[in-house]
């Protein structure tokens, strides 16, 4: 009887743990999320890695790639199975083709950023990113671009900073966490 009670009590913990691994891809090899191709390695001009500190003290590393007289700033929210460096080639093409600044939002636990990913933590990371953008380009229109997991994060961030964004593009994302878990879990 006690064994069944113990097993039943563990079920929510097991579900939470599986959910965490599915959403944030924590079972991928560490180098997949930690190794980054920095803008300097890819020979991207006028690019820098900026250090941000979220309200909870987590240190984050973001890519900032401004251009002179930008018509807008692309705020790029990456997917969960890589780092900002994985998406660098695509955003550099956007920057050249559209004459836009690029800011790649850092997530805790990805690339050189500290911490472990969580919903609340990534919201704090996005809040700090928005504070950075308010300082660096206060009048430039912002356009959110989110890929995979980044689509959900972009939608959340835009909904919380609606007056600051002029547009949003979501690519290869999901409509809900429940749907994602059902799809990944079978």
N, C-alpha and C positions, 0 to 999 in steps of 0.2 A: 504494500500500500504506500509506504513512504517513498519507495523507488519511483512509483508512478507520479506522485506529487512532486518529487524533485525534477523529474523529466519534464513534467508540465510547466513547472516554474522556469525552466531553462529555455523553453521555446521562444519567448519574446527576445531573450538575449541572442539566441542563434539567428533569429530573423533580422535583428538589428545589425549583427555582424556581417551577415551575407549582403544585406542592403548596402552597407558601407563599402564592401569590396566591389560590388557591381557598379555602383555609381562613381566611385572615385578611382577604380582600377588599382586598388592597393596590392593586388597579387601580381601585378606586372613586375618584371625585373626592375630593381631600383634604378638602374641606369636609364631606363626608358623615360622616367619622369625627372631624373636629376641631371642628366647630361644635356647641356644646352649648346646650341650654336649661336654665340653672341654676335651682335651686328658687326663688331670689328673683325671677327673670323670670316664673315660673309662679305667683307669689304663694303659695308653699307655706309655711305657718307652721312655726316651730320647726325650720328646716332649715339645714344648713350644708355648705359644701364644706370637707372636711378634707384636710390634706396629710399623706401617708404617704411614707416612704422605704424602699424594698425593700432587702434585704441587699446587693445589688450597687450601691446608690447611686441607682437610678432613682427620680425623684420622681413620685409619683402623686397624683391628685386624686380623692377619693371623695365621694359624697353620703351624708350621715348625717341621718336624719329621725326623731328620737326622739319618743315620746309619754310622758306621765306614766303610771306604773303599767302598762306594756305587758305583755300576756300572753305575747308572744313577740317575736322579732326575725326579720324576713324578710331573708335574705341573698340579694340579687338578682344573678344572673350574666347579663349582657346577651348579645345575639347579636353577630355579627361585622359586620353591615352598618350600623352606626350607633353612637351614643354613649349614655351613660346618660340624657341629656336626652330622647332619643327615646322612652324607656320610662317617663319620669317620670309621665305621666298615669295609667298603669296601676298603678304602685306606690302613688301617692297614694290611689287608690281602695281598694287593699288596706289601707292604713294606717287610713283612716277607717272602713271596714266592719268590720275585725277588731281594732282597737285594738292595733296592733303597731308596733314600731320598724321602720324600713327602713334597710338599709345596702346601697348599690349598689357592688359590688366594682369597683374601677378596674383597667383593663388598660393596660399600657404601649402607647403608640402610639395610644391612643384618647382622644378629648376632649382636655382640657388636660394629660394625663399625658405624661411624656417617654418616649423610647425607641421601640423597634420590637418588635412582638409576636413571641413564640416560645413553644414549649411550656414550656421551663425558666423563661423570664422570667415568664410568666403564673403559673406555680406559685409563684414568689417573691412576686409581687403578692398572691396569695391567702394566702400565709403571713403577710405583713404585715397584711393585712385581718383575719385571725384574731387576731393579736396586738392589734390595735385593739379588736376586739369583746371579747376577754378582759378588757381594761381597762375599757371603757365599760359592758358589760352581762354581767358574769361569771356571773350566776345565771339570766338569762333564757334560756329554750329558744330554740335557733336552728332555723330552717326554711329550707332552701336552695330557691331557685326559679331554674331555668336555662332560658333560651330559646335555641334554635338552637345556635350554638357554645357558648353559656353552659351548655347542658345537659351537655355533656362536661366542661366545667371544673367545674361543680357536682358531678358524680359523682366526679371526681378529688379535689376538696377534701373532700367528705364522707367519702370512703374514707380520707383521711389524718387526718381529725379526727373520726372516727366517734363517740367518746364525747361530743362537744360538740353534735352535731346530734340533733334530735328527729324530723326529717322531711325529705323532699326531693320536689320536683315538677319534672319535666322536660317542657318544652313545645316542640313542633316541632324536635326535635333529631335526632340520628343515632345509629346503634348502633355504628359504628366509623369511623375515619378512612378506611380502605380503601373502605368502602361509599360514603362521601361523595365520595371522589375518582372512583370509578367512575360515580357518578350525575352528577357535574358534568362529568366528562371525556367522557361519552358511552359 
